[in-house]
Amino acid sequence: MLDSLLSWFSVDMGIDLGTCNTLVCVRGEGIVLNEPSVVAVRKGTNKVLDNGEAVGWRAKEMLGKTPGSISAIRPLKDGVISDFEMTGAMLSYFIRKVNGRGRLFGPRVVIAVPSGITAVEKRAVLDSAEQAGARRVFLVEEPMAAGIGAGLPIIEPTASMIVDIGGGTTEVAIMSLGDIASCESVRVAGDDLDESIINYMKRRHGMAIGEQTAERVKIEIGSAAPVGPPTTMEVRGRGVVDGLPKKVTVTSDEIRDALAEPVESIAEAVRRTLEQAEPELAADLVENGITLAGGGALLRGLDIVLQTKTGLDVKIADDPLTCVARGTAIYLESLEQWKSTLESDSDEI
């Protein structure tokens, strides 16, 4: 009762704490914040620049372009915290931005985490959120949040399958009756697609490119299967041999070949999850199919690859980038109903 009363004096929020981007969703308002999970600090001090404001978009603009005295840090790797202090600073900035500085009480927060993380990694997320000013913190597994956000009937006695491809992890899960029946979390996702492009450009064209350039190539001409006529793109970077600025033209066929290995890893995770499913659940999926969520769902032709590999219908969720964040907000709206499936800041963790 007291907890509900305090909520009148704070903005309770659901957070998709991603390796690449952090999204915040507020009940009745939808997505209110979508910024890169990046923090800019002064080297040697770990002090966030601009009085703690060099976070998100402002910090991402500095990636790969900072002078020697400044570092642009991504404090999450493979979906989990790799820098506790910087994650706390980043969450504090985002929560303060959404909750407002004049609030009397901190918000209740639901945070989505990969299904495969350890108890220690969960505790790191809880501690970071509490340090950032959250009054109470609940953790929910990402595939569950993605399924809710995608509008799948996960409470019904029928199988729903979600493949959530984020920046650091791919979460594959079959859900029924409000719980996860079979799942797999693999640390192959959007970052690995970018890394494959970086490695290909270095190996094939003798050119070094940065993360942001690789991401642009992936978005503009990347694909997992042939879709439409071949396209080309001019890519700029630095020559590996002479160190001088360089530009080359690459084709969509080249980039598809570069992405083949991580795409195959994701497809294998889907196959393994299906192999673990109970026969009755597998039978439901013949009709219900697979739903793709997360930024990786936007890779052209990925649905075709998965459909070919599994024989099931594959569809992309509406607004796949925001599925997890919207799912956390829906959890927050019905917290009492879902509390038995949520991990909270209790002695259990």
Secondary structure, DSSP 8 states (H G I E B T S, - for coil): -HHHHHGGGS--EEEEE-SSEEEEEETTTEEEEEEES-EEEETTTTEEHHHHT-BTHHHHTTTTT--TTEEEE--EETTEES-HHHHHHHHHHHHHHHH-TT-SS--EEEEEE-TT--HHHHHHHHHHHHHTT-SEEEEEEHHHHHHHHTT--TTSSS-EEEEEE-SS-EEEEEEETTEEEEEEEES-SHHHHHHHHHHHHHHHH-EE--HHHHHHHHHHH-BSS--SS--EEEEEEEETTT--EEEEEEEHHHHHHHTHHHHHHHHHHHHHHHHHS-HHHHHHHHHH-EEEESGGGGSBTHHHHHHHHH-S-EEE-SSGGGHHHHHHHHHHHTHHHHGGG-EESSTT-
